[in-house]
Amino acid sequence: MWAFSVHIFLFSEVIIIKELQINEQIRDKEVRLIGADGSQLGIFSAYNAQKIADEAHLDLVKISPNAVPPVCKVMDYGKYRYEQSKKEKEAKKNQKIVELKEIRLSMTIDDGDLNTKAKTAAKFLKEGNKVKVSLRMRGRQMVYVNEGIAVVLKFAELLKEVAVIEKKPVAEGRFISMVIAPVGTKATTHTKQTLNGGNKDA
């Protein structure tokens, strides 16, 4: 048996670690200063703000360069970078992977085989995957496109409790294809296709 699947990667928001101006790189005439504890210290010259950071053995970091005056904070910049890196790794770890499985049908498939394939598709859907349903028309079957679409829609009807039609049946050459998705599925933001197995029609 052949198996085909398309891997679809749903990417969660990735935190980008911005390069911020720190310490001697800050040359503004004056800045609004936030203390290490988050308190508002007021407006200082960059020189005096740096002195406050130095006395606390911390860094002066410009966190809002577009504000007037720019906003700086006293903090441990190395620790800040480390924490942002941890958040980025955690975001990547939480990325959700969804596979687009393929189920193949035929014009002459009997109810028993159709039900068996529907159970397989239901399993994929309950795992959060999408399913591409393909039907190949052979020889003179090409003139009976409507009958082929009816088979595909009958298959979808068997799965109405767990799936919605994301892409309606479309005839392309010898194939009729349709995509169904788990109930409540949102549109994907990025896709990557790979060959990895599926179900071949009987």
C-alpha positions in Angstrom: 0.0 0.0 0.0 1.1 3.6 -0.7 0.8 6.4 1.7 1.1 10.1 1.1 1.0 12.9 3.5 1.7 16.6 3.3 3.3 18.2 6.4 1.8 21.5 7.2 3.6 23.5 9.9 1.7 26.0 11.9 4.1 28.5 13.2 3.4 30.2 16.5 4.7 33.7 17.0 8.5 33.7 17.3 10.1 36.3 19.6 12.9 38.2 17.9 15.6 39.4 20.1 16.2 43.0 19.2 19.6 44.6 19.4 19.2 47.5 21.8 21.6 50.4 22.3 23.3 50.1 25.7 25.7 52.1 27.9 28.1 54.2 25.9 26.1 53.7 22.7 23.4 56.0 24.1 24.3 59.5 23.2 21.0 61.4 23.5 20.9 64.8 25.2 18.4 63.5 27.7 16.5 60.3 28.4 13.5 59.2 30.5 14.9 56.8 33.0 13.3 53.7 34.5 15.0 52.0 37.5 15.8 48.4 37.8 12.7 47.9 40.0 10.5 49.5 37.3 10.1 52.8 39.1 10.0 56.1 37.1 13.1 58.0 38.0 12.5 61.0 35.8 14.5 62.7 33.0 18.3 62.7 33.0 21.1 63.5 30.7 22.5 60.3 29.2 25.7 60.9 31.2 23.9 61.0 34.5 21.7 58.1 33.6 24.8 56.1 32.9 26.3 57.0 36.2 23.1 55.7 38.0 23.4 52.4 36.1 27.1 52.1 36.9 26.5 52.7 40.6 24.0 49.8 40.5 26.6 47.7 38.7 24.0 47.3 35.9 23.6 48.4 32.3 21.7 51.4 30.8 19.5 50.1 28.0 17.5 52.2 25.6 14.1 50.3 25.4 12.0 52.9 23.6 14.2 54.8 21.1 11.3 56.5 19.3 9.8 58.1 22.4 10.5 61.8 23.2 12.7 61.8 25.1 13.9 58.2 24.5 13.2 55.8 27.4 16.0 53.9 29.0 16.0 51.3 31.7 18.6 50.2 34.3 18.9 46.4 33.9 21.2 43.4 33.6 21.4 43.3 29.8 23.1 39.9 29.8 20.3 38.4 31.9 17.7 40.1 29.6 19.2 38.6 26.5 19.3 35.2 28.2 15.6 35.4 29.2 14.6 36.5 25.7 16.6 33.5 24.2 14.7 31.1 26.5 11.3 32.6 25.4 12.3 32.1 21.8 13.3 28.5 22.3 10.0 27.9 24.2 8.0 29.4 21.3 9.7 27.1 18.8 9.0 24.1 21.1 5.3 25.0 21.2 5.0 25.1 17.4 2.0 22.9 16.3 2.5 20.5 13.4 -0.4 19.4 11.3 -0.3 16.8 8.6 -2.4 16.8 5.4 -3.2 13.1 5.0 -4.4 11.7 1.7 -7.2 9.1 1.3 -7.8 7.7 -2.2 -11.2 6.5 -3.4 -12.4 5.0 -6.6 -15.6 5.4 -8.6 -16.6 1.8 -7.9 -15.7 1.6 -4.2 -18.3 -0.3 -2.2 -19.9 0.9 1.0 -17.8 -1.4 3.2 -14.5 0.0 1.8 -15.9 3.5 2.0 -16.7 3.1 5.6 -13.3 1.6 6.4 -11.6 4.6 4.7 -13.9 7.0 6.6 -12.8 5.4 9.9 -9.2 6.0 8.9 -9.9 9.6 8.0 -11.8 10.1 11.2 -8.7 9.0 13.1 -6.5 11.5 11.2 -9.0 14.3 11.9 -9.3 13.5 15.6 -5.5 13.8 15.8 -5.9 17.4 14.4 -4.8 16.6 10.9 -6.5 17.6 7.6 -7.4 15.0 4.9 -7.2 15.3 1.2 -9.7 13.0 -0.5 -8.7 12.0 -4.0 -10.7 10.0 -6.5 -9.2 8.9 -9.8 -11.4 8.4 -12.8 -10.3 5.6 -15.1 -11.1 5.2 -18.8 -14.7 6.0 -19.7 -15.3 7.1 -16.1 -14.1 10.5 -17.2 -17.6 11.3 -18.6 -19.2 10.7 -15.3 -17.6 13.5 -13.3 -20.8 14.2 -11.3 -21.0 10.6 -10.1 -17.4 10.9 -8.9 -18.1 14.1 -7.1 -21.1 12.3 -5.5 -18.8 9.6 -4.2 -16.5 12.2 -2.6 -19.4 14.1 -1.0 -20.8 10.8 0.3 -17.5 10.2 2.0 -17.6 13.7 3.5 -21.1 13.0 4.8 -19.8 10.0 6.7 -17.5 12.3 8.5 -19.8 15.3 9.2 -19.6 14.8 13.0 -15.8 15.4 13.0 -15.0 17.3 9.8 -15.9 20.3 7.7 -15.2 20.7 4.0 -12.3 23.2 3.6 -12.0 22.8 -0.2 -15.0 21.7 -2.2 -14.6 18.8 -4.7 -12.8 19.9 -7.8 -12.2 17.9 -11.0 -8.7 18.3 -12.4 -7.9 16.0 -15.3 -8.5 12.4 -14.1 -8.7 13.4 -10.5 -11.4 14.8 -8.2 -10.0 16.2 -5.0 -11.5 17.7 -1.8 -9.9 18.8 1.5 -11.6 18.2 4.8 -10.5 19.6 8.1 -11.3 19.0 11.8 -14.3 21.0 13.1 -13.0 24.4 14.2 -9.8 24.3 12.3 -8.2 27.7 11.5 -6.4 28.5 8.2 -2.7 27.6 8.2 -0.1 30.3 7.9 2.7 28.4 6.3 3.0 25.1 4.5 5.8 22.7 3.6 5.1 19.6 1.6 6.9 16.3 1.9 6.2 12.8 0.6 5.5 10.4 3.5 2.8 7.8 2.9 -1.1 7.6 2.6 -3.9 5.3 1.5 -4.3 3.8 -2.0 -7.7 3.0 -3.3 -8.8 -0.6 -3.5 
